[in-house]
Amino acid sequence: MLHTLKNARLFGHIALAFAMTAGTAMAADYPDRPVSMIIPFTAGGPTDNVARSLGEAMQKSLGQTVVIENKAGAGGTIGTTQVANAKPDGYDVLLMHIGFSTAPSLYKRLGYDPEKSFRPVGLVVDVPMTLVARADFPANNMKELVEYLKTNQDKVTLANAGVGAASHLCGTMLMDALGVKLLTVPYKGAGPAMNDLLGKQVDLLCDQTTNTTQHIKAKTVKAYAITSEKRNAQLPDLPTMQEEGFKDFNVGIWHGMWVPAKTPDNVVAKLQSALKDGLASPKFKERMDALGATILTEQATPEALDAKVKEQIPVWLNCSRKQASSLNKHAMQSGLIHASHRVVHQASTIAL
């Protein structure tokens, strides 16, 4: 009996050692098959545009194809949850934007912990927002737009890509800045929202230059302002929100890359190296320049992305609590109960 137990233990140790050796060997050979880059939004949107260009740029360094998979829904949390629960082997990579940090303030129950379920790979790009309208909208400049919105706020429709999306955050900040309540129309992605704006089914959209630049240049939409500190080289005639009198309305939508927690160090290092190579690609640079995005080469590190997330999650949670408190006080005074996911205008002063 004792001999049998000793054999069983020995077999167990051998099996464990074999599994560890096999796992190390597999990580060392990474990647030996295509890598999936999960985009938690619909195809054709701004994050999708960045991902497809980046995936292509990373392929040479990885020596494998990068397959783009769109897993949209619930403000990006469905696709994000999928990656959190994926096998930590580096074959499922998440490309997400600032929504990674705002989700905890917008959703009570997430299928993941943003600080514990992932390992950061690095920051990718920072993208300014633009305020645009359907081509036949009455207002022709920012001054006219402000006057029109204050007079007709209950008749104007403001599209967004869903709760938690960049366009949702920008739109709520705009309403807070103007002191108006527009009719918000959520979509399942920036692509569908833009399609309805082009089709003149909705009035306004505040979205990233990666989704709006081509339409602004083609004059298929009216553009009023951009949220960067300086004018964008691709849209030199478009004034900044600061120029139009909104001093603190500087909004940049940063994008980052993550893998599941417990992904081996050497796999993360390989992905980070491929990310840096991809960001340095002339073709990627050309595409991002054309879309008005700033490439974050120096911040394409796990440390920089980790610091960004840890800095911003509590800030957005605090903003959400302040707004909820303000809304509850107003509801008690007016006898009305309002449900809202709005984020206070002070959030626009955050260094995004």
C-alpha positions in Angstrom: 0.0 0.0 0.0 2.8 2.4 0.9 4.6 1.5 -2.3 1.5 2.3 -4.3 1.2 5.7 -2.5 4.8 6.5 -3.2 4.3 5.7 -6.9 1.1 7.8 -7.1 3.0 10.8 -5.6 5.9 10.3 -7.9 3.6 10.1 -10.9 1.9 13.3 -9.7 5.2 15.1 -9.4 6.2 14.0 -12.9 2.9 15.0 -14.4 3.1 18.4 -12.7 6.7 18.9 -14.0 5.7 17.8 -17.5 2.7 20.3 -17.5 4.9 23.1 -16.3 7.6 22.3 -18.9 5.0 22.0 -21.6 3.4 25.3 -20.6 6.8 27.0 -20.6 7.6 25.6 -24.0 4.3 26.7 -25.4 4.9 30.2 -24.1 8.4 30.3 -25.5 7.0 29.4 -29.0 4.4 32.1 -28.8 2.7 32.8 -31.1 2.5 29.6 -33.2 -1.0 30.4 -34.6 -3.1 33.5 -35.4 -3.9 35.9 -32.6 -7.4 37.2 -32.0 -7.8 40.9 -31.2 -11.2 41.5 -29.6 -12.9 44.8 -30.2 -15.9 45.3 -27.9 -17.7 47.5 -30.4 -19.2 47.1 -33.9 -17.2 46.9 -37.1 -16.7 50.3 -38.8 -16.5 52.3 -35.6 -13.6 54.4 -34.4 -12.1 51.7 -32.2 -12.5 49.2 -34.9 -10.6 51.5 -37.3 -7.7 51.8 -34.9 -7.7 48.0 -34.3 -7.6 46.9 -37.9 -4.7 49.2 -38.7 -2.8 48.2 -35.6 -3.5 44.4 -36.1 -2.1 44.6 -39.6 1.0 46.6 -38.3 1.7 44.0 -35.6 1.7 41.0 -37.8 5.3 41.3 -39.1 6.7 41.4 -35.6 4.5 38.6 -34.3 5.0 36.4 -37.4 1.3 35.5 -37.3 -2.0 36.9 -38.6 -3.9 39.1 -36.2 -7.6 38.4 -36.6 -10.1 41.2 -35.6 -13.2 40.0 -33.8 -16.0 42.4 -33.0 -17.9 41.5 -29.8 -20.2 44.5 -29.3 -22.7 45.2 -26.6 -23.3 46.8 -23.2 -20.9 49.7 -23.7 -18.0 47.4 -24.5 -18.4 45.2 -21.4 -19.4 42.0 -23.3 -16.3 41.8 -25.4 -14.2 42.9 -22.4 -15.7 40.1 -20.3 -14.9 37.6 -23.0 -11.2 38.4 -22.9 -11.2 38.4 -19.1 -12.5 34.9 -19.1 -10.3 33.7 -22.0 -7.3 31.3 -21.6 -4.3 33.4 -20.5 -2.1 32.3 -23.4 -1.8 35.5 -25.4 -4.1 34.4 -28.2 -7.0 36.7 -27.1 -6.1 40.3 -26.9 -8.4 43.2 -25.9 -8.2 46.6 -27.6 -10.4 49.0 -25.7 -10.6 52.8 -25.0 -11.3 55.0 -22.0 -14.5 53.0 -21.5 -12.3 50.5 -19.7 -12.0 53.0 -16.8 -15.5 54.5 -17.0 -17.4 51.1 -17.0 -17.2 50.6 -13.2 -19.1 54.0 -12.7 -21.8 53.1 -15.2 -22.5 49.4 -14.5 -23.2 47.9 -11.1 -22.2 44.4 -12.1 -19.3 43.8 -14.5 -18.2 40.3 -15.5 -14.7 41.2 -14.6 -12.5 43.3 -12.3 -10.7 46.0 -14.4 -7.7 46.0 -12.1 -7.4 42.2 -11.4 -8.8 40.4 -14.4 -6.2 41.7 -16.9 -2.6 42.4 -17.5 -1.9 45.6 -19.4 0.2 45.6 -22.5 0.4 49.3 -23.3 -1.3 52.5 -24.4 -1.9 52.8 -28.2 -3.4 56.1 -29.4 -5.2 59.2 -28.1 -8.1 60.5 -30.2 -9.9 63.9 -29.9 -13.6 64.2 -30.3 -15.6 66.3 -32.8 -19.1 67.7 -32.6 -20.9 67.1 -35.8 -24.5 67.4 -37.1 -26.5 66.1 -40.1 -25.6 68.0 -43.3 -28.9 70.1 -43.3 -29.0 71.0 -39.6 -30.0 74.7 -39.2 -26.9 75.9 -37.2 -23.8 76.8 -39.3 -21.3 77.5 -36.5 -20.8 76.9 -32.8 -22.5 80.2 -31.8 -25.6 79.4 -33.8 -25.5 75.8 -32.5 -25.5 76.9 -28.8 -28.4 79.3 -29.4 -30.4 76.6 -31.3 -29.9 73.9 -28.7 -30.9 76.2 -25.8 -34.1 77.2 -27.7 -35.0 73.7 -29.1 -33.4 71.3 -26.6 -36.4 69.1 -26.3 -36.6 68.6 -30.1 -32.9 67.9 -30.9 -31.7 64.3 -31.0 -28.2 63.5 -29.9 -26.9 60.1 -31.0 -24.3 58.0 -29.2 -22.8 54.5 -29.6 -24.3 53.2 -26.3 -23.9 53.8 -22.6 -20.2 54.1 -21.7 -19.1 54.7 -25.3 -16.8 57.7 -26.0 -19.7 59.4 -27.8 -21.9 59.0 -24.8 -19.4 60.6 -22.5 -18.8 63.5 -24.8 -22.5 64.0 -25.4 -23.3 64.1 -21.7 -20.4 66.5 -21.1 -21.7 68.8 -23.8 -25.2 68.8 -22.3 -23.8 69.7 -18.9 -21.6 72.4 -20.3 -24.6 74.0 -22.1 -27.1 73.3 -19.3 -29.5 71.6 -21.7 -31.2 68.2 -21.9 -31.3 66.8 -25.5 -33.1 63.7 -26.7 -30.3 61.1 -26.5 -30.5 58.1 -29.0 -28.2 55.2 -28.1 -27.0 52.8 -30.8 -25.1 49.5 -30.7 -21.9 51.1 -31.9 -20.5 54.3 -33.5 -21.0 52.9 -37.0 -24.8 52.6 -36.9 -25.0 56.0 -35.1 -22.9 57.6 -37.9 -25.0 55.9 -40.6 -28.2 57.4 -39.2 -26.6 60.8 -38.9 -25.6 60.6 -42.6 -29.1 59.5 -43.4 -30.5 62.5 -41.5 -32.4 60.3 -39.0 -30.7 62.1 -36.0 -29.4 65.6 -35.5 -26.1 65.5 -33.6 -23.2 63.2 -32.7 -20.0 63.9 -30.6 -17.5 61.3 -31.7 -13.8 60.5 -32.3 -11.9 61.9 -35.3 -11.2 58.3 -36.3 -14.9 58.1 -37.2 -15.7 61.6 -38.3 -12.7 63.0 -40.3 -13.6 61.5 -43.6 -17.2 62.7 -43.4 -16.1 66.2 -42.3 -13.7 66.4 -45.3 -16.4 65.2 -47.6 -18.9 67.7 -46.2 -21.5 65.0 -45.6 -21.8 66.3 -42.1 -21.6 69.7 -40.5 -18.7 70.1 -38.0 -18.6 72.7 -35.2 -15.6 72.1 -33.0 -12.9 69.6 -31.9 -12.0 68.8 -28.3 -8.2 68.9 -28.5 -6.1 71.8 -27.1 -4.9 72.8 -30.6 -6.4 72.5 -34.0 -5.9 69.3 -35.8 -3.7 69.2 -38.8 -6.2 67.1 -40.7 -9.0 69.6 -39.9 -7.3 73.0 -39.8 -10.4 75.0 -40.3 -12.2 73.3 -37.4 -12.0 75.5 -34.2 -11.3 73.9 -30.8 -13.9 74.0 -28.0 -11.5 76.3 -26.2 -11.6 78.8 -29.1 -15.4 78.6 -28.9 -15.5 79.6 -25.2 -15.4 76.2 -23.5 -12.2 76.5 -21.6 -12.1 73.1 -19.9 -13.6 71.0 -22.7 -10.4 69.1 -23.6 -11.3 65.5 -24.2 -9.0 62.8 -25.5 -10.1 59.2 -25.9 -7.1 57.0 -25.1 -6.9 53.4 -26.3 -5.1 50.5 -24.7 -4.3 46.8 -25.0 -4.8 44.1 -22.4 -4.6 40.3 -22.0 -6.1 38.1 -19.4 -4.6 37.9 -15.9 -2.0 35.2 -15.5 -0.7 35.5 -19.1 3.0 34.6 -18.9 5.5 37.4 -18.7 7.3 36.5 -21.9 4.0 36.5 -23.8 3.2 40.0 -22.5 6.7 41.1 -23.4 6.3 39.7 -27.0 3.0 41.5 -27.4 4.4 44.7 -26.1 7.4 44.5 -28.4 5.0 43.9 -31.3 2.8 46.8 -30.2 5.8 49.2 -30.2 6.9 47.9 -33.7 3.3 48.4 -34.9 3.1 51.9 -33.6 6.4 52.7 -35.4 5.1 51.3 -38.7 5.0 54.1 -41.4 1.7 52.8 -42.7 0.1 52.8 -39.3 1.4 56.4 -38.7 0.0 57.5 -42.0 -3.4 56.1 -41.2 -3.5 57.5 -37.7 -2.4 60.9 -39.0 -5.1 60.9 -41.6 -7.7 60.1 -38.8 -6.4 62.8 -36.5 -5.1 60.4 -33.8 -2.0 60.8 -31.7 0.2 57.7 -31.4 1.4 57.1 -27.8 4.7 55.5 -28.6 6.4 56.4 -25.3 3.4 55.2 -23.3 3.1 51.8 -25.0 4.2 50.0 -21.8 2.3 47.9 -19.2 3.3 50.4 -16.5 1.9 53.4 -18.3 -1.4 51.7 -19.1 -1.7 50.3 -15.5 -1.1 53.8 -14.1 -3.7 55.4 -16.4 -6.4 52.9 -15.4 -5.7 53.2 -11.7 -5.7 57.0 -11.9 -9.0 57.2 -13.8 -11.3 54.6 -12.3 -11.7 56.4 -9.0 -12.0 59.8 -10.7 -14.9 58.6 -12.8 -16.5 56.8 -9.9 -16.3 60.1 -7.9 -17.8 62.1 -10.8 -20.7 59.6 -11.1 -21.4 59.8 -7.3 -21.4 63.6 -7.4 -23.8 63.6 -10.4 -26.1 61.0 -8.7 -26.2 63.1 -5.6 -27.0 66.2 -7.5 -29.8 64.4 -9.5 -31.3 63.0 -6.3 -31.4 66.4 -4.6 -33.1 67.9 -7.7 -35.6 65.0 -7.8 -36.6 65.6 -4.2 -37.0 69.3 -4.8 -39.1 68.9 -7.9 -41.0 65.8 -6.9 -39.7 63.9 -9.9 -37.5 60.8 -10.1 -34.9 60.7 -12.9 -32.8 57.8 -14.0 -29.5 58.9 -15.5 -26.0 57.8 -16.3 -24.7 61.3 -16.9 -21.2 62.3 -16.0 -20.6 65.7 -14.7 -18.9 68.4 -16.8 -16.0 68.6 -14.4 -14.9 65.3 -15.9 -13.8 67.2 -19.0 -10.9 68.7 -17.0 -9.3 65.2 -16.5 -6.1 64.7 -18.5 -7.4 61.9 -20.8 
